[in-house]
Each structure stands twice: as C-alpha cells, then as structure tokens.
Amino acid sequence: MTETLQLYSYWRSSAAYRVRIGLNLKGLRYDIVPVHLVQDGGQQHSAAYRELNPQGLVPTLCHGHRRLGQSLAILEYLDEVWPDTPLLPATARERQRVRALAQLVACDIHPLNNLRVLQYFEREWNVPQPEREQWVVHWIEDGFAAVEAMLAGHPSTGDFCEGEQPTLADCCLVPQVYNARRFGMDITRYPTIARIEAACLALPAFDAARPESQPDAPATFRKAGDQLPNTSA
C-alpha cells in the first residue's frame, strides 16, 4: 500500500507546479499542504517549515518519513520509486536531451526571476517594479530563445519536448510559460514552445496542476483562469 504523499506547495510556485504535474502524470494521490510565500513574511521562513526543508523553499514532498526537496530531484525520485508512466525516456541520448531542456528552465531561467531574487532587489536596492519586471522578461526571453532553438526542427521533438509522451522537460517548460504570460510576454514568438504547451495543457494531468486549480489559489484568480494580473509573488 502506498504511503500517503504530502506536497508542501504554493499555488503559483513554478517548482511546486512541476512536481504537481509529475505526481498527476503518474496517477499518484497526494495531499496539498499550502505554504504561503508572502503572508506572515513568508511562511516558508518559519522554524516549523525549516525543519522540513532547511532551504526554506517549496516544494517539499513528504513520503512516509522522507522529506524531499528540490523539484528536479523529487521528479527523478518519483520516476525511480514509481517507474510506470516514466518521466525520463529509455535511452541515454534521450535522457540527456530531456535533462538539458529541464535544467535550462529550472537552473538557468527560473532562479533569476524567483520571488526571493525580486524581493532582494526591492528590499536591498529599492529597484522599482518596472525595472524588476524588465529583468524577469529579459532572462525568460534569453532562455526561451535557446529552448525554441533546441526544440524547433529537432528530429526528437514530437507532440512534446521529446517524442510523443510528456517528460521531465515538459514538467518544467509549462510552469515557465505560465510565468512568462504573467509578465506579459508574447508566447507566439516561440511557436514550438506554444504548441507543446497547448498539447500539455490538453492533458488532465497538466490541467489539474494549473495554479488557478489549486486549493490555496485566491478565489479571484480561480475565477480569472489564465487572465492573471502581473505581480512578483
């Protein structure tokens, strides 16, 4: 019998969004434990949460006595423990490409526009919001240009980033596209990315993982769907 999985998550966290997709693709049942990244000075900074995750970041996945952090490591853990519906393909070449795409998003794009970076700009350097948003858009555009080049016309690109089944790469790409839309980016400039995102969101596993579908999403955001206001949280 599978032990209960608990996902400490924030509805609009890209990293938590990735893990929700992976859990859904594998058909695993899990309970969401909301961690609000802004309220109370950021609930992720509380002593109680730091005991679960010393970095004070989301997500944290609890599997029995295990406390698992870092979204990419969690997704690979899911693949090793529950190998059905694999998130990594069969060959070394395919796995390398999937990991390269996933890490381009998770390690190169996302950390530069993460909440704590934007809060530091505001708190320590008094960087105005327009300049903070310009920073975010610049690094997403820079990264998406590379992702689009890696996907467009590549013989391994299918309905999804690698072939005809979603992988770790798609789990990372879709949340980053969501972020890009939040900051007003025109995704049609990246036609392969836009096509893959549409194919992913047509699947129930991706649809159920959307930020606006989460139990801790504010009611106004749930009603607004994809038309979300631009904020830095």
N, C-alpha and C positions, 0 to 999 in steps of 0.2 A: 504494500500500500504506500502511495506517495505521501511523504511528509508535507504538511502544509507549507506553502510558499508565501512569504510576505514580502512585498515590494514597497520600500520606503521611497516615495515618489513625490514630485511636484508636477502639477498638471502640464506646465509649459516648459519643463526641463527637457532639453534635447537628449541628454544622456539617458534620462528615465524613459523617454519616448522610445528610444532604440530598444531598450530592454522589454518594454511592453509589447512591442512588435514581435520580438523573438519569442517571448512566452506565448503570445497568441498563435504564432505560426506553428508552434509545437503542441498547441492544444492543452497547455498546462493551466490548471486552475491556480489562482493566486489572489491574495487579499492586498488591496492598496492601503498603505498607511501614509496619509498625507504629511508632508513636511513643507511648511510654507517658507519660501526662501526670502520673504520680505517682512512678514509680520513678526512682531516681537524682536526686531533687529535681526531677523533670520533665524528660524527655528533650528536650522542645521548647525548653528553655533552653540546650541545648548549642551550642557555637560552630559545629559542623558543620551543625546544623539551622538555625541563624540565618542561615547563608549561603544556604540555600534560601528561608527565609521570615523576613525581618528582624523581623517581629512576634513570632515565636516562638509561633505558633498553628497549629492544624490546622483544616482540611486544607491541604495543598499538592498541587496536581496538576502533574506534570511531563509535558509533551507535547513530545518532542524536546528542543530547547534551552530551551524556555519553562518558566518556573517561575511557576505561577499560584496566587494566594492569594485569600481571601475567597469564601465558598461561593456567595453570590448572583452574584458576578461570574463565578465558574467556571461556574455553571449557564447563564448567558447566553452565555458563550463556547462551551460545548458546543452550544447552540442555533444559534449563528452558523456554527460550523465543520461541524457535522453536523445540518442542518436537518430531516432525517427524524425523525418522532415528535416534533413540536415541544413544547417546554415552555411556550411563550407562544402564546396564541391569535392569531387572524388580525386582529382589528380593534383600533383604538386604545383603544376603550372597554373591551373585554375585557382587553387587556393591562394597562391601568391598574388594573383591579379585581384582577387576579391579583397584580400587583406590590404593591398596597396590602396585600393579605392576607399575602403573603410577608414584606413588610417589617414588618408589625405583629408577626409572630412573631420574625423574625431581628434586628430593630433595636430593638424595644420590650420584648419579653418576655425573650428569651434572654440579652442582655447583663447583665441584672440578677441572673440566677441562674447565671451562668457560674462555672466552677471557680475562676478566679483571683480573682473577687469574694469568694466564700465563703472562700477561703484567706486573703485580706487581712483579712476580718472576724475570723478565728480568730487569725491571726498578730499583727496590729497592735492589735486592740481586745479580744482574748480573748472574743469573743462565743461563748457556749455553743452547742452543736449544736442544741438545740430552738429557740432563737431564730433561728439561721441557716435552719433548715428552715421556720420560720414566715414568714420573709422571702421565701423561694423560693415557697411556696404562695400568699402574698398577691399577688405580681406575676403568677404564672400565672393565678390566678383573675381578676384585674383584666383581663388581656389576653384570656383565653378568653371572658369576658362580652362583650367587644367583637367577637371573632371570631364567636361564636354569633349575635349580633345582625346581623352583616353577611351571614351565610350563611342563616339561617332565613327561609324565605318569600321569598327573593330570586328573581326570575324566572330569573336566570342560574345559580343553584345547581342542579346535577344530581346524578348519582351522585357527582361530585367537586366541588371548590370552585367550579369554573367549567365547567359543561357536563358532557359525558359522557366526557371524556378527562382523565387526570391532568395537572396543570400544575405550574409552579414553586410555586404556593401549596400544593399537596398535598405536594410535596417538603419544604416547611418545616413544615407542620402535623403530619405524622405523627411526626417526631422529638420535637416539643414535647409531644405527647400521651404519648409514651413517658416523657419526663421527668416529666410530671405524675403518671403512675402510680407511678413510682419514689418519689415523695414522698407517696404515699397518697391522692391526690385521687380523688374520685368523678366519673368522666367521664360517668356517666349524667345528671349535672346539665346537660350540654351535648349534647342529643340529636342535633343536626345534626353537630357535630364527631364524636361517637361513630359515627354512621352512615357518615360519609365515611371515617373511619379504617378501619372494617371493610371498606369497599369497596376501599380502597387495599391493605390487607394481604392481601386475597384474590388480588392480582396477584403473579405470580412476581417481578417487578422489585422490589417493595416487600418481599416476604417474604425474598428473598435479602440485602437490605440491613439486616435487623434486627441490632441489636448482638450478640445472642446467637449469630448465624450467622457472625460474623467470625472469622478465623483467630487473632486475638490475644485473643479473649474467653477468660477463665478457664474451665476445664472445668466447674467447679461452676455457673457462670452458663449455659453452654451446655445443661447438663442441666436447669437450673431453668426455662428458657424465659422466659415473661413474669413469673414469680413472682420478682422480683429484690429483694434486700434494699436498704434505703434507705441510701445513702452519698453523700458530697458530691463524689466524683470524677467 
